[in-house]
Amino acid sequence: MKTLQHAIRRNWRGLWSFLAPAIDIIVAFISYLLTALLWGHTAPYISVLASNWRFATLTLFLFLGFSLGRGLYRKFAFTSLRRQFFHAGWSFLHAVAVVFAVYFLKQYMYYPREFIIIFYLVLPPLYVAIWLAIRALMAVMGKRGYGRWKTMLIGPEEDLGKLVRRIESHPELGYDVKEVLRLVSKPGVHDLMHVDAGEVGRSIDAHEIELIIFSSARLDGSFDGLLKTCQQHGTAVRLVSVESDFLFSRAGLKDFAGIPLSSPGQLRIERIRRTVKRTTDFFGASLMLILLSPVFVVLAILIKLESEGPVFFRQKRALSDKDKPFDFLKLRTMHNLADCQKSGMFQADQWNGALFKVKDDPRLTKVGRLLRRHSIDELPQLFNVFKGEMSLVGPRPLPISDFAHIQDRDFMGGYFRQRARAKPGMTGLWQISGRSDLGFREMVLLDLYYIENQSVILDLEILIRTIPAVTFGKGAY
């Protein structure tokens, strides 16, 4: 029983992110049953259910889709009941609008108008009643320690006051502050903070600390020792700072809990998660390759007509400088000898860091410029996903040569190598947050957030938000 309680506490937020959409499905199903009962039609009850299930399914599909797009389920355990009802109400109204547009504007009124109206009148109050009860249950469980963490705060004096006020204003986060460690900057080293891992370890033992929150991203190489200490004690580590707030605003995350830098893993849960993710990747990539096969043929002809060279561009990439590289596939967007010219172009690098990007790159072909603008050149990575080298969603792999240009301020004590705990992805938080408008450090922090929070729900949200990102080409060059 103790093991079960420990597992629930450790995975409290992930558990509710999984249960929340399942509960919404149940609410919609009960509303459907009640509507059939209240409609009072002369037809048999079973017949009413059988003839209207497509309408209810469409409404549910739209509601879940809009809720996913707003991040309702991912941030469910971080948000208040008021904010939950706001996001759910927004999603419900948009779903209703789409349904009415389909059935009225297209003059496809197969379903009785009265049934639709009753269903939409029954669903909202039932949703509110059930979630009020569930939130009350969560509050009771919170008093017994579920969803609450004995917390230690670490950071400079000027940041800790803001962090404490933030935690106090968001009790739903479940952070019970037991200890505060004030850091002093090391002069002359980019104003970096030094952390005494031994002192932190003693505090963890004395106060049974389960979670450490940093209020600053300005950490020196001592962070490696601290991370090792936290992993030995099974203590989670998070970062809440102005930097993380900026990234969350770009990614549309609105996650007051900050960026997770490390969490004690549950081996069995991780195995299940990896199995589900690989299964989804395999079938998703297979289906998309079949559907897009005619598109590949057309693109191959256009590429070959404009310039000599292969249709596909292969490049050795990895998530860190310590990982085994793999052949990363793209549609060729540059002239055939473009890669040989790269070494002489670092002065034109728009990043001045590990990520080599040049705006208005002269090596691009006309077709290639269009393909890159809308990320169409990334489609061959579906073959990488099919082979198991990549995932549909995950951290972005980088060319091996780019790791030699990591600057001291971006090195993060070597912690960027933690990106390798996940498979490389075709899309991710970096891609939906502005891509080339963000630097290496910001990309790493977003990747760390994803790795510690990855789930089917988060993957679906990222995939949905990738569509407008690539359509409008924001940050792509």
C-alpha positions as CSV (number, residue, x, y, z in Angstrom):
1,M,0.0,0.0,0.0
2,K,2.9,2.4,0.8
3,T,4.4,1.7,-2.6
4,L,1.1,2.6,-4.3
5,Q,0.8,5.8,-2.3
6,H,4.4,6.8,-3.1
7,A,3.8,6.1,-6.8
8,I,0.6,8.2,-6.8
9,R,2.3,11.1,-5.0
10,R,5.3,11.0,-7.4
11,N,3.1,10.9,-10.5
12,W,0.3,13.1,-9.1
13,R,0.2,15.6,-11.9
14,G,0.8,13.1,-14.7
15,L,-2.0,11.0,-13.3
16,W,-4.5,13.8,-13.4
17,S,-3.4,14.9,-16.9
18,F,-4.3,11.4,-18.0
19,L,-7.6,11.1,-16.0
20,A,-9.0,14.6,-16.9
21,P,-9.8,13.8,-20.5
22,A,-11.2,10.4,-19.5
23,I,-13.5,12.1,-17.0
24,D,-14.6,14.6,-19.7
25,I,-15.5,11.7,-22.0
26,I,-17.6,10.2,-19.2
27,V,-19.3,13.5,-18.6
28,A,-20.2,13.8,-22.3
29,F,-21.5,10.2,-22.3
30,I,-23.7,10.7,-19.3
31,S,-25.0,14.0,-20.8
32,Y,-25.9,12.0,-24.0
33,L,-27.8,9.4,-22.0
34,L,-29.7,12.1,-20.0
35,T,-30.6,14.0,-23.2
36,A,-32.1,10.9,-24.8
37,L,-34.1,10.4,-21.6
38,L,-35.3,14.0,-21.4
39,W,-36.1,14.4,-25.0
40,G,-39.2,12.3,-24.5
41,H,-39.6,11.1,-28.0
42,T,-42.0,8.4,-28.9
43,A,-39.2,6.2,-30.3
44,P,-37.6,3.6,-28.1
45,Y,-34.8,4.8,-25.9
46,I,-32.2,2.6,-27.6
47,S,-33.3,3.8,-31.0
48,V,-32.8,7.4,-29.9
49,L,-29.3,6.7,-28.7
50,A,-28.4,4.8,-31.8
51,S,-29.6,7.6,-34.1
52,N,-27.8,10.5,-32.4
53,W,-24.4,9.0,-31.4
54,R,-22.5,10.6,-34.3
55,F,-23.6,14.1,-33.2
56,A,-22.5,13.5,-29.7
57,T,-19.2,12.0,-30.9
58,L,-18.5,15.1,-33.1
59,T,-19.1,17.4,-30.2
60,L,-16.9,15.4,-27.9
61,F,-14.1,15.3,-30.5
62,L,-14.2,19.0,-31.0
63,F,-14.3,19.8,-27.3
64,L,-11.3,17.5,-26.6
65,G,-9.5,19.0,-29.6
66,F,-10.0,22.6,-28.5
67,S,-9.1,21.7,-24.9
68,L,-5.9,20.1,-26.0
69,G,-5.0,23.1,-28.1
70,R,-5.4,25.4,-25.0
71,G,-3.3,23.0,-23.0
72,L,-6.1,22.3,-20.5
73,Y,-5.2,18.8,-19.7
74,R,-1.4,19.2,-19.6
75,K,-1.6,22.1,-17.1
76,F,-4.7,20.7,-15.3
77,A,-2.9,19.9,-12.0
78,F,-1.3,23.4,-12.0
79,T,-4.4,25.5,-12.5
80,S,-7.2,26.6,-10.3
81,L,-10.8,25.4,-10.7
82,R,-11.8,28.9,-12.0
83,R,-9.2,28.8,-14.7
84,Q,-10.2,25.2,-15.6
85,F,-13.8,26.3,-16.1
86,F,-12.7,29.3,-18.2
87,H,-10.7,27.1,-20.6
88,A,-13.4,24.4,-20.6
89,G,-16.1,27.0,-21.3
90,W,-14.0,28.5,-24.2
91,S,-13.5,25.0,-25.7
92,F,-17.2,24.2,-25.3
93,L,-18.4,27.4,-27.0
94,H,-16.1,26.9,-29.9
95,A,-17.2,23.2,-30.3
96,V,-20.8,24.3,-30.3
97,A,-20.1,27.0,-32.9
98,V,-18.4,24.5,-35.2
99,V,-21.3,22.0,-34.9
100,F,-23.9,24.6,-35.6
101,A,-21.9,25.8,-38.6
102,V,-21.7,22.2,-40.0
103,Y,-25.4,21.3,-39.4
104,F,-27.0,24.7,-40.2
105,L,-24.8,26.4,-42.8
106,K,-24.3,23.2,-44.7
107,Q,-28.0,22.4,-44.4
108,Y,-27.3,19.0,-43.0
109,M,-29.9,18.7,-40.2
110,Y,-30.2,15.0,-39.9
111,Y,-30.4,15.2,-36.1
112,P,-33.4,16.8,-34.4
113,R,-32.8,20.4,-33.4
114,E,-34.4,19.9,-30.0
115,F,-32.0,17.0,-29.2
116,I,-29.0,19.2,-29.9
117,I,-30.3,22.1,-27.8
118,I,-31.1,19.8,-24.8
119,F,-27.7,18.1,-25.0
120,Y,-26.0,21.5,-25.0
121,L,-28.1,22.6,-22.0
122,V,-27.4,19.5,-20.0
123,L,-23.7,19.2,-20.6
124,P,-22.3,22.4,-18.9
125,P,-24.1,22.1,-15.5
126,L,-23.2,18.4,-15.3
127,Y,-19.6,19.2,-16.1
128,V,-19.5,21.8,-13.3
129,A,-21.2,19.5,-10.8
130,I,-18.9,16.5,-11.5
131,W,-15.7,18.6,-11.5
132,L,-16.7,20.4,-8.2
133,A,-17.0,16.9,-6.6
134,I,-13.6,15.8,-8.1
135,R,-11.8,18.9,-7.0
136,A,-13.3,18.4,-3.5
137,L,-11.9,14.9,-3.5
138,M,-8.5,16.2,-4.7
139,A,-8.5,18.7,-1.8
140,V,-9.1,15.9,0.7
141,M,-6.3,13.9,-0.8
142,G,-4.1,17.0,-0.7
143,K,-4.6,17.2,3.1
144,R,-3.2,13.6,3.3
145,G,-0.1,14.6,1.4
146,Y,-1.0,13.7,-2.2
147,G,0.0,16.4,-4.7
148,R,2.1,18.2,-2.0
149,W,5.9,18.4,-1.8
150,K,8.3,19.4,1.0
151,T,10.1,22.1,-0.9
152,M,13.5,23.8,-0.7
153,L,14.1,27.2,-2.4
154,I,17.6,28.1,-3.8
155,G,18.6,31.4,-5.4
156,P,19.9,34.9,-4.9
157,E,18.3,37.1,-2.2
158,E,16.8,39.4,-4.8
159,D,14.9,36.6,-6.5
160,L,13.7,34.5,-3.5
161,G,11.2,37.1,-2.3
162,K,9.4,37.0,-5.6
163,L,9.5,33.2,-5.7
164,V,8.0,32.9,-2.2
165,R,5.1,35.3,-3.2
166,R,4.6,33.3,-6.3
167,I,4.2,30.1,-4.4
168,E,1.9,31.7,-1.8
169,S,-0.3,33.0,-4.6
170,H,-0.6,29.6,-6.2
171,P,-1.4,27.1,-3.5
172,E,-2.7,24.6,-6.1
173,L,1.0,23.9,-6.9
174,G,1.3,22.1,-3.6
175,Y,4.7,23.4,-2.6
176,D,5.3,23.5,1.2
177,V,8.5,25.5,1.7
178,K,10.7,23.9,4.5
179,E,14.1,25.4,3.7
180,V,15.6,28.4,1.9
181,L,19.2,28.5,0.7
182,R,20.5,32.0,-0.4
183,L,23.2,32.1,-3.0
184,V,26.0,34.6,-3.6
185,S,27.4,35.4,-7.1
186,K,30.9,34.4,-8.0
187,P,32.7,37.7,-9.0
188,G,34.1,37.7,-12.5
189,V,32.4,34.5,-13.8
190,H,29.5,35.9,-15.7
191,D,27.8,36.6,-12.4
192,L,27.2,32.8,-11.9
193,M,25.9,31.3,-8.7
194,H,27.8,28.5,-6.8
195,V,25.8,25.8,-5.1
196,D,27.3,23.7,-2.2
197,A,26.0,20.2,-3.0
198,G,27.0,19.0,0.5
199,E,25.0,21.7,2.2
200,V,22.0,20.9,0.0
201,G,22.3,17.1,0.8
202,R,22.3,17.8,4.5
203,S,19.2,20.0,4.2
204,I,17.5,17.3,2.2
205,D,18.1,14.8,5.0
206,A,17.1,17.1,7.8
207,H,13.8,18.3,6.2
208,E,13.0,15.3,4.0
209,I,13.0,17.6,1.0
210,E,11.2,16.1,-2.0
211,L,11.5,19.1,-4.4
212,I,14.1,21.8,-5.0
213,I,13.2,25.0,-6.8
214,F,15.8,27.4,-8.3
215,S,14.9,31.0,-8.7
216,S,17.8,31.7,-11.1
217,A,19.2,30.1,-14.2
218,R,22.7,31.6,-13.5
219,L,24.4,28.5,-12.2
220,D,28.0,27.5,-12.6
221,G,29.6,24.0,-13.0
222,S,28.7,23.1,-9.4
223,F,25.2,22.3,-10.7
224,D,26.5,18.9,-11.8
225,G,27.4,17.9,-8.3
226,L,24.1,19.2,-7.0
227,L,22.2,17.2,-9.6
228,K,24.1,14.0,-8.6
229,T,23.1,14.7,-4.9
230,C,19.5,15.2,-5.8
231,Q,19.4,12.0,-7.9
232,Q,20.9,10.0,-5.0
233,H,18.2,11.3,-2.6
234,G,15.4,11.0,-5.2
235,T,14.7,14.7,-5.0
236,A,13.1,16.6,-8.0
237,V,14.6,19.8,-9.3
238,R,12.8,22.7,-11.0
239,L,13.7,26.1,-12.3
240,V,11.4,29.2,-11.9
241,S,12.9,32.4,-13.2
242,V,12.3,35.3,-15.5
243,E,13.9,33.2,-18.2
244,S,11.5,30.4,-17.8
245,D,8.6,32.8,-17.7
246,F,9.7,34.3,-21.1
247,L,9.9,30.8,-22.6
248,F,6.5,29.8,-21.3
249,S,5.0,32.9,-22.8
250,R,6.6,32.0,-26.2
251,A,5.4,28.4,-25.9
252,G,2.0,29.3,-24.6
253,L,2.5,26.9,-21.6
254,K,1.4,29.2,-18.7
255,D,2.9,26.7,-16.3
256,F,3.6,28.5,-12.9
257,A,5.5,25.4,-11.7
258,G,8.5,26.3,-13.8
259,I,10.9,24.1,-15.9
260,P,11.7,20.7,-14.5
261,L,15.4,20.0,-14.6
262,S,15.3,16.5,-13.0
263,S,12.7,14.2,-11.6
264,P,13.2,10.8,-9.9
265,G,11.9,8.3,-12.5
266,Q,9.6,5.4,-12.1
267,L,11.1,2.6,-14.2
268,R,7.9,0.7,-14.9
269,I,6.0,3.9,-15.8
270,E,8.9,5.0,-18.0
271,R,8.8,1.6,-19.8
272,I,5.1,1.9,-20.4
273,R,5.5,5.5,-21.6
274,R,8.2,4.5,-24.1
275,T,6.2,1.6,-25.4
276,V,3.1,3.8,-26.0
277,K,5.2,6.5,-27.6
278,R,7.0,4.1,-30.0
279,T,3.7,2.4,-31.0
280,T,2.2,5.8,-31.7
281,D,5.2,6.9,-33.7
282,F,5.3,3.7,-35.8
283,F,1.7,3.8,-36.8
284,G,1.6,7.6,-37.2
285,A,4.7,7.6,-39.4
286,S,3.5,4.6,-41.5
287,L,0.1,6.3,-42.2
288,M,1.6,9.6,-43.1
289,L,4.2,8.0,-45.4
290,I,1.4,6.2,-47.3
291,L,-0.7,9.4,-47.5
292,L,2.2,11.6,-48.5
293,S,3.8,9.3,-51.1
294,P,2.4,11.3,-54.1
295,V,3.6,14.5,-52.5
296,F,7.2,13.1,-52.3
297,V,7.1,12.3,-56.0
298,V,6.1,15.8,-57.0
299,L,8.7,17.4,-54.6
300,A,11.4,15.1,-56.0
301,I,10.7,16.2,-59.5
302,L,10.7,19.9,-58.6
303,I,14.0,19.6,-56.7
304,K,15.7,17.7,-59.6
305,L,14.5,20.2,-62.2
306,E,16.0,23.2,-60.4
307,S,19.4,21.9,-59.5
308,E,21.7,18.9,-59.7
309,G,22.2,16.6,-56.8
310,P,20.3,14.1,-54.7
311,V,16.7,14.6,-53.7
312,F,17.4,13.8,-50.0
313,F,20.0,15.6,-47.8
314,R,21.7,13.3,-45.2
315,Q,23.5,14.8,-42.2
316,K,25.0,13.2,-39.1
317,R,23.1,14.6,-36.1
318,A,22.6,13.8,-32.4
319,L,21.1,15.4,-29.3
320,S,24.4,16.0,-27.6
321,D,28.2,15.7,-28.2
322,K,28.3,12.4,-26.3
323,D,25.6,10.6,-28.3
324,K,26.0,8.2,-31.3
325,P,25.0,10.2,-34.4
326,F,22.5,9.0,-37.0
327,D,21.7,9.9,-40.6
328,F,19.2,12.7,-40.4
329,L,17.0,13.1,-43.5
330,K,15.7,16.2,-45.2
331,L,14.6,17.2,-48.7
332,R,17.5,19.1,-50.2
333,T,16.9,22.8,-50.1
334,M,20.4,24.1,-51.1
335,H,22.8,23.8,-54.0
336,N,24.6,20.5,-54.1
337,L,27.9,21.8,-52.6
338,A,26.3,24.0,-50.0
339,D,27.6,22.0,-47.0
340,C,31.2,22.6,-48.1
341,Q,30.6,26.3,-47.8
342,K,29.3,26.2,-44.3
343,S,32.7,26.5,-42.5
344,G,33.3,29.9,-44.1
345,M,29.9,31.3,-43.0
346,F,30.0,31.3,-39.2
347,Q,30.6,35.1,-39.2
348,A,27.1,35.4,-40.8
349,D,25.6,33.1,-38.2
350,Q,22.6,34.8,-36.7
351,W,22.9,32.9,-33.5
352,N,26.4,33.5,-32.4
353,G,26.2,30.2,-30.6
354,A,25.7,26.4,-31.0
355,L,22.8,26.7,-33.5
356,F,24.0,27.6,-37.0
357,K,21.3,29.6,-38.7
358,V,21.7,32.2,-41.4
359,K,18.8,34.4,-42.4
360,D,18.3,34.7,-46.2
361,D,21.0,32.0,-46.7
362,P,22.4,32.5,-50.3
363,R,22.9,28.8,-50.7
364,L,19.1,28.1,-50.8
365,T,17.4,27.3,-54.1
366,K,14.1,28.9,-55.0
367,V,12.2,25.6,-54.4
368,G,14.3,25.1,-51.2
369,R,13.4,28.5,-49.8
370,L,9.7,27.7,-50.1
371,L,10.1,24.2,-48.7
372,R,12.1,25.5,-45.7
373,R,9.7,28.3,-45.0
374,H,6.9,25.9,-44.3
375,S,9.1,23.0,-43.0
376,I,8.1,20.8,-45.9
377,D,11.7,19.8,-46.2
378,E,11.4,18.0,-42.8
379,L,8.9,15.4,-44.1
380,P,11.5,12.7,-44.9
381,Q,12.2,12.5,-41.2
382,L,9.1,10.3,-41.2
383,F,11.5,7.6,-42.4
384,N,13.7,8.2,-39.3
385,V,10.6,7.9,-37.1
386,F,9.6,4.7,-38.9
387,K,13.0,3.2,-38.3
388,G,12.9,4.2,-34.6
389,E,15.8,6.7,-34.8
390,M,13.4,9.6,-34.1
391,S,10.0,10.3,-32.7
392,L,7.2,12.5,-34.0
393,V,7.6,14.8,-30.9
394,G,10.9,15.3,-29.1
395,P,14.0,17.5,-28.8
396,R,15.6,18.7,-32.0
397,P,18.8,16.9,-33.0
398,L,21.7,19.1,-34.0
399,P,24.5,18.6,-36.6
400,I,27.6,17.2,-34.9
401,S,29.7,20.1,-36.0
402,D,27.5,22.6,-34.2
403,F,28.4,21.3,-30.7
404,A,31.9,22.7,-31.1
405,H,30.4,26.2,-31.0
406,I,28.6,25.9,-27.7
407,Q,29.6,29.0,-25.7
408,D,30.3,29.2,-21.9
409,R,27.2,31.0,-21.1
410,D,25.1,28.3,-22.8
411,F,27.0,25.3,-21.5
412,M,24.8,25.0,-18.4
413,G,27.4,22.9,-16.7
414,G,27.1,20.3,-19.4
415,Y,23.4,19.8,-18.5
416,F,22.4,20.3,-22.1
417,R,23.4,16.6,-22.5
418,Q,20.3,15.6,-20.5
419,R,18.3,16.2,-23.8
420,A,19.6,12.8,-24.8
421,R,17.1,11.2,-22.3
422,A,14.5,11.3,-25.0
423,K,14.5,10.4,-28.7
424,P,15.0,13.2,-31.2
425,G,11.8,14.6,-32.6
426,M,10.4,16.0,-35.8
427,T,8.6,18.7,-33.8
428,G,8.6,19.9,-30.3
429,L,8.2,22.9,-28.0
430,W,11.0,24.8,-29.7
431,Q,9.3,24.5,-33.1
432,I,6.0,25.9,-31.8
433,S,7.7,28.7,-29.8
434,G,9.4,30.5,-32.6
435,R,12.1,28.1,-33.8
436,S,15.0,30.2,-35.1
437,D,13.8,33.2,-33.1
438,L,15.0,31.4,-29.9
439,G,18.6,30.6,-29.0
440,F,20.4,27.4,-27.9
441,R,19.9,28.0,-24.2
442,E,16.2,28.6,-24.6
443,M,15.9,25.5,-26.8
444,V,17.6,23.4,-24.2
445,L,15.3,24.6,-21.4
446,L,12.2,23.9,-23.4
447,D,13.5,20.5,-24.3
448,L,14.1,19.7,-20.6
449,Y,10.6,20.9,-19.8
450,Y,9.2,18.5,-22.4
451,I,11.3,15.5,-21.3
452,E,10.1,15.8,-17.7
453,N,6.5,16.4,-18.7
454,Q,6.2,14.2,-21.8
455,S,2.9,12.4,-22.2
456,V,0.4,11.5,-25.0
457,I,-1.6,14.6,-24.0
458,L,1.4,16.9,-24.4
459,D,2.5,15.2,-27.7
460,L,-1.0,15.7,-29.1
461,E,-1.0,19.4,-28.1
462,I,2.4,20.0,-29.7
463,L,1.3,18.2,-32.9
464,I,-1.9,20.3,-33.1
465,R,0.0,23.5,-32.5
466,T,2.7,22.6,-35.1
467,I,0.1,22.9,-37.9
468,P,-0.3,26.7,-37.6
469,A,3.4,27.1,-36.8
470,V,4.5,25.5,-40.1
471,T,1.6,27.0,-42.0
472,F,2.6,30.6,-41.2
473,G,6.3,29.8,-41.1
474,K,7.0,31.7,-37.9
475,G,10.8,31.7,-37.0
476,A,11.6,29.4,-40.0
477,Y,14.7,30.2,-42.2
